[in-house]
Amino acid sequence: MAVPFRRTSKTKKNMRRTHLKKEVGALTTCPKCGASIRPHRACTKCGNYNGKNVLNISEEN
């Protein structure tokens, strides 16, 4: 089995792995309450999705 002649340096290793990083997920704002939500999901603050109330969320202030 072939063995590398020299050890790969930290710089070369990190340059090879530059595309292996976590990316921040997309966020949108709820048109009704303005909370940050993930796209195509119901708002957890007000319960609206696509202009309709789909979740029953009681407001306890």
C-alpha positions as CSV (number, residue, x, y, z in Angstrom):
1,M,0.0,0.0,0.0
2,A,1.3,3.4,-0.9
3,V,2.3,5.8,1.9
4,P,2.7,9.6,1.6
5,F,6.4,10.6,1.5
6,R,5.8,13.7,3.6
7,R,3.3,14.7,6.1
8,T,0.5,17.1,4.9
9,S,0.9,20.4,6.6
10,K,-1.9,22.1,8.5
11,T,-2.2,24.8,5.8
12,K,-2.5,22.3,2.9
13,K,-5.0,20.3,4.9
14,N,-7.1,23.4,5.7
15,M,-7.0,24.6,2.1
16,R,-8.3,21.3,1.0
17,R,-11.2,21.4,3.5
18,T,-12.4,25.0,2.9
19,H,-15.7,23.8,1.5
20,L,-16.4,21.6,4.5
21,K,-17.9,24.2,6.7
22,K,-21.3,24.8,8.2
23,E,-23.5,27.4,6.6
24,V,-26.1,29.5,8.3
25,G,-29.6,28.4,7.5
26,A,-32.0,30.8,5.6
27,L,-34.3,32.9,7.7
28,T,-37.3,35.0,6.7
29,T,-39.5,37.4,8.7
30,C,-43.1,36.6,9.5
31,P,-45.3,39.1,7.7
32,K,-47.7,39.4,10.6
33,C,-45.6,39.6,13.7
34,G,-42.1,40.2,12.3
35,A,-40.4,37.2,14.0
36,S,-37.6,35.4,12.3
37,I,-38.7,32.0,11.0
38,R,-37.4,29.4,8.6
39,P,-39.0,29.5,5.2
40,H,-42.0,27.4,4.4
41,R,-42.9,26.8,8.1
42,A,-45.5,28.1,10.4
43,C,-44.5,31.0,12.7
44,T,-44.0,29.7,16.3
45,K,-44.8,33.1,17.7
46,C,-48.2,33.9,16.1
47,G,-49.1,30.6,14.4
48,N,-49.7,31.9,10.9
49,Y,-48.6,30.4,7.7
50,N,-49.4,31.7,4.2
51,G,-51.9,34.3,5.6
52,K,-53.8,31.7,7.6
53,N,-53.9,30.8,11.3
54,V,-52.7,27.2,11.4
55,L,-51.5,26.9,15.0
56,N,-53.5,27.7,18.2
57,I,-51.0,29.7,20.3
58,S,-52.3,31.3,23.4
59,E,-50.8,34.7,24.3
60,E,-49.8,34.6,28.0
61,N,-48.2,37.9,28.9
